[in-house]
Amino acid sequence: QVQLVESGGGLVQAGGSLRLSCAASGRTFSSYAVGWFRQAPGKEREFVAAISWTGRTTYYEDSVKGRFTISRDDAKNTVYLHMDGLRPEDTAVYYCAVHTSPGPYRNYALPAEYDYWGQGTQVTVSS
């Protein structure tokens, strides 16, 4: 079992920044790939960013490339999503998720690739 808790969401004006945190407990984080997803009202959950278990490989959805940065601090069992240049269309509930099942980590953009999810944190960007 892995418990994930997101924090750092809030209300920010367009162009502003936020840093989301995903803290894990129950198992050490360092062996697992982690993804961030978001879900806006009336829309499906969509991929935002992911990081490999080594931290050496990162993936981003096209609309956030150059604005968002995913990183991990395994000593703190925490993964971060630093978001700059926020836009109103970034408004959503943001979730982190961890891939713990054996086998290759290939479909990093698919929710089904992940085994445990946090409860989400709301990000609201005003225009």
GUGUBA-619533 format. One record per residue (C-alpha): residue number from 0; residue in three letters; x, y, z. Coordinates in Angstrom, 1 decimal. Each point is the difference from the previous one (the first is absolute). Example, Ala and Ser with C-alpha at 12.3 -4.5 7.8 and 13.67 -1.06 7.14 Angstrom:
<bakols>
BAKOL,0,Ala,12.3,-4.5,7.8
BAKOL,1,Ser,1.4,3.4,-0.7
</bakols>
This chain:
<bakols>
BAKOL,0,Gln,0.0,0.0,0.0
BAKOL,1,Val,1.1,3.5,-0.8
BAKOL,2,Gln,-1.7,3.1,1.3
BAKOL,3,Leu,0.3,3.2,-1.9
BAKOL,4,Val,-0.8,3.5,1.2
BAKOL,5,Glu,0.0,3.0,-2.4
BAKOL,6,Ser,0.4,3.5,1.3
BAKOL,7,Gly,0.9,3.5,-1.3
BAKOL,8,Gly,-3.1,0.7,-2.1
BAKOL,9,Gly,-1.8,3.3,0.2
BAKOL,10,Leu,-1.3,3.1,-1.8
BAKOL,11,Val,2.5,1.9,-2.1
BAKOL,12,Gln,-0.2,2.6,-2.7
BAKOL,13,Ala,0.8,-0.8,-3.6
BAKOL,14,Gly,3.8,0.1,-0.5
BAKOL,15,Gly,0.6,-1.0,3.6
BAKOL,16,Ser,1.7,-3.0,1.5
BAKOL,17,Leu,-0.7,-2.9,2.3
BAKOL,18,Arg,1.9,-3.0,1.3
BAKOL,19,Leu,-1.9,-3.1,0.6
BAKOL,20,Ser,1.3,-2.7,2.3
BAKOL,21,Cys,-0.8,-3.7,0.1
BAKOL,22,Ala,1.1,-1.7,3.2
BAKOL,23,Ala,0.1,-3.8,0.2
BAKOL,24,Ser,-0.2,-2.3,3.0
BAKOL,25,Gly,-0.3,-3.7,0.4
BAKOL,26,Arg,2.8,-0.9,-2.4
BAKOL,27,Thr,3.1,1.7,-1.1
BAKOL,28,Phe,-0.6,2.2,-3.0
BAKOL,29,Ser,3.4,-0.5,-1.5
BAKOL,30,Ser,-0.8,-3.1,-2.0
BAKOL,31,Tyr,-3.0,1.3,-1.8
BAKOL,32,Ala,-0.9,2.2,-2.9
BAKOL,33,Val,-2.5,2.8,0.9
BAKOL,34,Gly,-2.4,1.9,-2.1
BAKOL,35,Trp,-2.1,3.1,0.3
BAKOL,36,Phe,-3.5,0.2,-1.5
BAKOL,37,Arg,-2.7,2.6,0.1
BAKOL,38,Gln,-3.7,0.1,-0.4
BAKOL,39,Ala,-2.2,3.0,-0.8
BAKOL,40,Pro,-3.7,0.0,0.6
BAKOL,41,Gly,-1.8,-1.9,-2.7
BAKOL,42,Lys,3.2,-1.3,-1.5
BAKOL,43,Glu,1.9,-3.2,0.1
BAKOL,44,Arg,3.1,-0.4,2.1
BAKOL,45,Glu,3.0,1.0,-2.1
BAKOL,46,Phe,3.8,-0.6,0.2
BAKOL,47,Val,2.1,2.9,1.1
BAKOL,48,Ala,3.5,-1.3,0.8
BAKOL,49,Ala,1.9,-3.0,1.1
BAKOL,50,Ile,3.4,-0.9,1.4
BAKOL,51,Ser,1.9,-3.3,-0.2
BAKOL,52,Trp,1.1,-1.8,3.2
BAKOL,53,Thr,3.6,1.1,-0.6
BAKOL,54,Gly,-1.1,3.6,-0.5
BAKOL,55,Arg,2.0,0.2,-3.2
BAKOL,56,Thr,-2.9,-0.1,-2.4
BAKOL,57,Thr,-3.0,2.3,0.0
BAKOL,58,Tyr,-3.0,0.3,-2.2
BAKOL,59,Tyr,-2.4,2.9,-0.5
BAKOL,60,Glu,-3.3,0.6,-1.7
BAKOL,61,Asp,0.6,2.4,-2.9
BAKOL,62,Ser,-2.0,2.9,1.4
BAKOL,63,Val,2.1,0.1,3.2
BAKOL,64,Lys,3.5,-0.5,-1.5
BAKOL,65,Gly,2.2,2.9,0.8
BAKOL,66,Arg,-2.3,1.2,2.8
BAKOL,67,Phe,-0.2,-3.0,2.4
BAKOL,68,Thr,2.9,-1.9,1.6
BAKOL,69,Ile,-0.3,-3.4,1.7
BAKOL,70,Ser,2.7,-1.0,2.5
BAKOL,71,Arg,0.5,-2.4,2.9
BAKOL,72,Asp,1.7,0.0,3.3
BAKOL,73,Asp,0.2,-3.7,1.1
BAKOL,74,Ala,1.5,0.9,3.3
BAKOL,75,Lys,-3.3,1.8,0.8
BAKOL,76,Asn,-2.1,-2.6,-1.8
BAKOL,77,Thr,-1.5,2.9,-2.0
BAKOL,78,Val,-0.6,0.9,-3.6
BAKOL,79,Tyr,-0.5,3.6,-1.0
BAKOL,80,Leu,-1.8,1.7,-2.9
BAKOL,81,His,1.2,3.6,-0.4
BAKOL,82,Met,-2.3,2.0,-2.2
BAKOL,83,Asp,0.9,3.3,-1.5
BAKOL,84,Gly,-1.9,2.2,-2.5
BAKOL,85,Leu,-3.4,-1.4,1.2
BAKOL,86,Arg,-3.0,0.5,-2.3
BAKOL,87,Pro,-3.7,-0.2,0.7
BAKOL,88,Glu,-0.1,-3.2,-1.9
BAKOL,89,Asp,2.3,-1.6,2.5
BAKOL,90,Thr,-2.8,0.2,2.6
BAKOL,91,Ala,-0.8,-3.5,1.2
BAKOL,92,Val,0.4,-2.5,2.8
BAKOL,93,Tyr,3.6,-1.3,-0.1
BAKOL,94,Tyr,0.7,-3.6,1.0
BAKOL,95,Cys,3.3,-1.8,0.4
BAKOL,96,Ala,0.2,-3.8,-0.6
BAKOL,97,Val,2.7,-2.6,0.4
BAKOL,98,His,0.9,-3.0,-2.2
BAKOL,99,Thr,0.8,-2.9,2.3
BAKOL,100,Ser,-0.9,-3.1,-2.0
BAKOL,101,Pro,2.8,-2.2,-1.4
BAKOL,102,Gly,0.7,0.3,-3.7
BAKOL,103,Pro,1.1,2.9,-2.3
BAKOL,104,Tyr,-1.3,3.5,0.5
BAKOL,105,Arg,-1.0,0.9,-3.5
BAKOL,106,Asn,-3.4,1.7,-0.2
BAKOL,107,Tyr,0.8,2.8,2.4
BAKOL,108,Ala,-2.8,2.1,-1.4
BAKOL,109,Leu,-2.7,-2.5,0.8
BAKOL,110,Pro,-1.7,0.0,3.4
BAKOL,111,Ala,-0.2,-3.8,-0.2
BAKOL,112,Glu,3.8,-0.1,0.3
BAKOL,113,Tyr,-0.2,1.1,3.6
BAKOL,114,Asp,-0.9,-2.0,3.0
BAKOL,115,Tyr,-0.5,2.6,2.8
BAKOL,116,Trp,-1.5,3.5,-0.1
BAKOL,117,Gly,-0.2,2.9,2.4
BAKOL,118,Gln,-3.1,1.9,0.8
BAKOL,119,Gly,0.8,3.0,-2.1
BAKOL,120,Thr,0.7,3.7,0.5
BAKOL,121,Gln,-2.0,2.8,-1.6
BAKOL,122,Val,1.8,2.5,-2.3
BAKOL,123,Thr,-2.0,3.0,-1.1
BAKOL,124,Val,1.5,2.6,-2.4
BAKOL,125,Ser,-1.9,3.2,-0.4
BAKOL,126,Ser,0.2,2.1,-3.1
</bakols>
